[in-house]
Structure formats: C-alpha cells, structure tokens
Amino acid sequence: LLMMAVCGVNFTAEDNGAAVRPWPYPLASTICHGGRIGFKLCGVTWREVLNFLCYQDNSGWSWDDGVPKLMYTRKAATHSVRLDLPTGRVCEVRTKSISSFDRGQMGIDMPLGGLGNPAPQHRG
C-alpha cells in the first residue's frame, strides 16, 4: 500500500487499455474485493521488489531456493499475463480450461481490504 501511495495508482476502464487516468477512490479500495493490480516496474526486477517488501532487503531471499514461505505456488488461476510483442506491453488475459492449470502462478494471502473499504461500483 505504501508503494502505491508513493508511486501513484492509475486505472483504465478498458481491458488492457493504454489510456490511463489517476485512481479517484481511496487508496485502500485498490486492494479490496479480490481485485488484481498490475505493477509497472522500471529499473528494478520483480524479485527485488518482493524481497524488499517481504524482507526489507533487495536480496533477502534466494529465489534459486524456491518460493518464500509466505508465498505459495497456485494450482490454478483464472487470469494470467502475456507480452504483446508489437507494443511491448504486458496484458492481462483470462485463462481457459486446461491453461488454468499452467505452472508459474504464485499467490500470497494478504489480510488487508474487506467489506469496510469503499470501492467503485462494479459494472456487472
């Protein structure tokens, strides 16, 4: 949450849209109700970010030893990401049937968010 507060949060109303606007809701609403958040990392690897967030040290965990204890390898996932080669953007995609069981999906249970956080109205 602190990382989002310092770096800022943007959103798009379109699936994988390029036109983004500043997030107009309370920052806490970004992590509630099972939503997904994509982070654009510049000049730092995802492993360094997770190490810093979990261990306060960019090299706090050796990823060659597997996934840190607070994370787990998920057996299935409803969404994944892919690289759009023409634009170089990472896009979220909904997984289908057997691809829902691909390897490489990780999870972490965060005791944050919940019913008390204001969130934007859902279209559905």
N, C-alpha and C positions, 0 to 999 in steps of 0.2 A: 504494500500500500504506500509506503514511504517512497519507493522507487517511482511509482506512478505519480505521486504528488510532486516530486522534484522534476521528473521528465515531462509530465503532462500526459493527458489522455485525449485521443481523438477518436471519432467514430465515423462510419459511413452507413447510410440507410440501405445501400445496395449490397448484395452478396459480393464480397471481394472487390468492392468499389474503390476507385482511386481518389475520388473527391471526398476528402475528409473535412470534418468540422470539429471544433472543440466540444468535449463532453459537457453537456449543460446541466447534469444532475450531480447530486452529492457523490464524492469520490467513493464512498463505501458501497454505493449501488453497483459499482463495476465488478464486485466480487460476490454478489449475492445471486441466489436463484439459479445456480447451475450454469451461468453464462461462461463463455470462453473468451479469453483475452489473448491476442497475439502481440508479442513484443518485437519491435524492430531494433535489433542490436547493431550498433555501429562501433567498430574498433574494439570489440570485446566478444569472446565466444560465449555460447550458452552455458558451457561448463563453468567458466569463470564466474558468470552471474549467479548460477545456482550455488557454487561454492561460497561466494561472498554472502548470499542470503542465508545459507544454512550454517556456515562455519565462521563467518566474518573474516575469511581468508580466501583469496582467489585460488589458492592451491590446497585448500583444506581437505579435499577428497581426491584420491587417485581413482579416476574413472576406469582404469585398467582392472581394478578390483571388482568392478560391477557397479550396481546402483546403490546409492547411500541408503542406510536403514530406514530413513523417514520416507523414502520413495519406494514404489513397487512397480514391477512390470505388469501391465494390464493384459488380461487375456483377450479382451475385445475392446473396440472403440467405435463410436458412431461417426466420428469425424477424424480427418487426418489433414495433412498439408502436402502440397506439391509445388514444385517450382515451375512457374510459367516462363519458359525459355525466351519467347520474344520480348517480354517486358522485364524479366529478371525479378519479378515479384513472387513472393510466397503466397499461395492461395489456399484457403480452406476448402476442403471437399468432403462431401458426405460419403461415407464408406457404404459399399453394397455387399450384401450377403456374405460370401466367404472372405472377402477382403477385410471384413470387420475383425477378423482374427489374425491379421498380419502381426508380425513381431515388431518391436521397436516402440510400442506405445508405453509411456510411463505415466504414473499417477501419483498424486500426493493429496492426502486428506487435510484440508485446511479448516480449522474450527472458526471460520470467520463468516460474515454475511448472515443471512437468515431473514425471518419474517419482519423484523423491526426496521430493516433498512429500506428507505424509499427507493423505488426503481421505476424506470419508464414503463408506460403501458405497452403491452405486447400486442402486435397486430392481430394475432390469432385469437 
